[in-house]
Amino acid sequence: MAIGESLLKWTGLIGASGDKPKQKDDLRRLRKDVAEQLRRLESQLAKIDDRLAEIEERQLDSLDPGRGLRASRIPQLDDIEAFLRTNHTRLDAPVVLISQAQRSGGTLLSELLDSHPAIASHPNELAFANQTEESWPTLDPELGPEKNFDLLFQSRPKLIELGYVKGDQGEDAYPFFLIPQAQFQLFQHLFETTSPATARQVFDLYFTSLFNAWLNRQGSLEAKDWIVAFAPRLANDEASVERFFECYPDGLLIQILRDPTTWYPSARGHRRSKKLGLASEELLDIWCASSEAIKRNAQRHGDRVIVLKFEDLVARTEPVMRDLAERLGISFEPTLLAPTFNGAPIRANSSFPVDASGVIAGPLARKSNLSREEEDAIERRCRALYEDALGSVTLR
């Protein structure tokens, strides 16, 4: 019986005359029947509401495809953090630090080493939060995970959004997915479970967290002999070099010496030089400071410092890289002859237009871009120092 018919019958019974006991029984049965039908109706209405809500969600998702992903963003990040805590590879390898004046081949060398299976290549230039570009940080395990991480981590939010682009002529963007929150959570977990006692151990945890939280990094982190990082100008600071070797007594410093007549045109056109509005003498100050540092570091730290010429790296790439591989105790691989970022071929980092990836010889001819006044200034300020610094070159 439909609920409407039951209600009509109920209404008729209420006002009817006749057998009262029978009417009472009929009313009880009708009340029970109406109550049951109301429960069924409520159940049907609830199903209809659920179905309408489902249709509405689908319509919203069709209008905004990212809506569902954003709604589940936090659980997904939590899942990544949980996975890294139980599935990470420890990275305790010593550091090969490449450092000298910008536009001297540091980026090129780090990119030539990028794809070697025994090397973990640090993405982008190595820089630290709250530090000058020429400073190696002072760490203290007693400060705890948060403060040590804050000393080390330099936020680069645009890298995820825009990708990795290197150089003034960089046009190719390379995907770079490093999740800072996931890196910190892993760093904190490692710090709290291992209790580091030295600055070196803090660095080991930091690099472990960085390379494991770099989600699209190519290759395995197993069996790495070296971490390679490029930090321009850091080696100019004597105290920073001392702190680096205190932290990494098994580490190496590689410095590249470039002829000032080919360096100057490249440095003059560099984005950083233009941004700072560096005058001619200020540019030459940078080259001289780097060359003096090369001499000082080579003399003070002996075979822990490797010095090579930019011109040899570009014109004699294979013999130089073979010698360097032997010095690092790693196998010579064909990848050492081709610059890459995260395993992908990359164009040269140049102040001048570049048409293709690979090592290019154009920088060796930059002297033709000098004016007569610039040639005279370089000869006066740099020639004798350059000839003297050549005596520090260890790879030829």
C-alpha positions, 0 to 999 in steps of 0.5 A, spaced: 500 500 500 502 506 498 503 511 503 498 516 500 493 511 500 495 509 508 494 516 510 487 517 507 485 510 510 488 512 516 484 519 516 477 515 514 478 511 520 479 516 525 472 519 524 468 513 523 463 510 527 462 502 529 466 497 532 471 501 536 476 495 538 477 493 531 478 500 529 484 501 534 487 495 531 486 497 524 489 504 526 495 500 529 496 497 523 496 503 519 501 507 523 506 501 523 505 501 515 506 508 515 512 508 519 515 503 515 514 506 508 517 513 511 523 509 513 523 506 506 522 513 503 528 516 507 532 511 505 531 512 498 532 520 499 538 519 502 541 515 496 538 520 491 542 525 495 548 521 495 547 520 488 546 528 486 553 529 491 557 524 486 554 528 480 556 534 483 563 532 484 564 529 477 561 536 474 566 540 479 572 535 477 570 536 469 571 544 470 577 544 474 581 537 473 586 539 479 581 540 484 581 533 486 589 532 486 589 539 491 584 536 495 589 530 497 595 534 496 597 533 504 596 526 504 600 525 498 606 529 501 605 525 507 606 518 503 612 521 500 615 523 507 613 516 510 616 512 504 623 516 504 624 515 512 624 507 510 626 507 503 632 512 503 640 510 501 645 513 505 650 518 502 656 519 506 661 520 500 667 525 501 666 532 497 669 534 490 668 542 491 669 546 484 671 553 486 674 559 482 671 565 479 665 565 475 666 564 467 672 559 468 669 552 467 666 550 473 659 549 470 662 545 464 666 541 469 661 539 474 656 537 468 662 533 465 662 529 471 654 529 472 653 522 469 658 518 472 656 512 476 660 513 481 658 520 482 653 524 486 652 531 482 649 536 486 644 540 482 645 547 481 651 551 484 652 549 491 650 555 496 647 555 503 642 559 507 644 566 510 651 565 508 655 569 503 657 566 496 664 565 499 662 562 505 663 555 508 658 554 513 659 553 521 655 547 523 654 545 530 650 538 532 648 541 538 643 546 535 639 540 533 636 538 526 632 545 525 637 550 526 642 546 522 637 545 516 636 552 516 644 554 515 644 549 510 638 549 505 637 555 500 630 555 498 629 555 490 622 555 489 622 557 482 626 551 480 620 546 481 615 551 477 620 553 472 625 547 471 633 548 471 635 553 466 643 554 466 646 560 464 645 567 460 643 563 454 639 558 457 633 556 453 632 549 455 628 547 462 630 541 465 625 538 470 627 538 477 623 535 483 626 536 489 620 537 495 623 541 501 618 539 506 620 532 504 627 533 504 627 536 511 622 531 514 628 526 512 633 530 515 630 531 521 628 523 522 636 521 520 638 527 525 634 524 531 635 517 529 643 517 528 645 523 533 650 526 529 656 528 533 660 532 528 659 537 522 661 532 517 656 527 520 651 533 519 653 534 512 652 527 510 645 527 513 644 533 509 646 530 502 643 524 504 636 528 505 637 532 499 639 527 494 633 522 496 628 527 496 630 529 489 624 525 486 626 525 479 634 524 480 636 519 475 640 513 477 642 509 483 645 512 489 648 506 491 656 505 491 657 513 490 665 515 491 664 522 491 659 528 491 661 533 486 659 540 487 660 547 484 661 553 488 664 559 485 668 564 489 668 560 495 675 558 495 677 565 494 676 565 502 681 562 506 677 561 512 672 557 508 677 553 505 680 551 512 673 549 514 671 545 508 678 541 509 676 540 516 669 538 515 672 533 509 679 531 510 678 526 505 675 531 500 678 535 494 678 542 491 678 543 484 680 550 481 680 552 474 685 557 471 683 561 465 687 566 461 684 573 462 684 575 455 678 570 454 675 570 461 674 578 461 669 578 455 665 572 458 665 575 465 663 582 462 657 579 458 655 575 464 648 576 467 651 577 474 656 582 472 651 586 468 646 586 474 652 589 479 654 594 474 661 591 475 666 596 472 673 594 468 677 594 474 672 591 478 672 585 473 679 584 473 679 584 481 675 578 481 680 574 476 686 576 480 683 574 487 681 567 484 688 566 481 691 568 487 687 564 491 689 558 486 696 559 488 695 560 495 690 553 496 695 549 492 701 551 496 697 550 503 693 544 501 698 540 496 695 534 493 688 535 496 688 541 491 687 539 483 688 545 478 687 545 471 687 550 465 680 552 462 683 551 455 686 544 456 679 542 459 675 545 452 681 543 447 683 537 450 677 534 454 679 527 453 686 527 456 684 531 461 678 527 464 682 521 463 687 524 468 682 527 473 678 520 473 685 517 475 686 522 480 679 521 483 680 513 483 674 512 478 673 509 471 673 513 465 667 513 462 664 516 455 660 520 459 665 524 462 666 527 455 659 530 454 656 535 459 649 533 462 644 535 467 641 529 471 643 525 465 640 529 459 645 533 454 645 540 456 648 546 452 654 550 454 653 555 460 656 561 456 655 569 455 654 568 448 649 564 443 650 557 443 647 552 438 648 545 441 650 541 447 657 539 448 663 542 449 664 548 445 671 551 442 668 558 442 670 560 448 678 559 446 677 565 441 674 570 446 680 575 446 678 578 439 672 581 443 677 585 447 678 593 445 685 595 445 684 599 452 681 592 455 687 588 452 692 594 455 689 593 462 689 586 462 696 586 460 698 590 466 694 587 471 694 580 470 699 577 465 705 576 470 700 573 475 697 568 470 704 566 468 705 565 476 699 561 477 700 557 471 706 553 476 700 551 480 697 547 474 697 539 476 693 536 470 695 538 463 
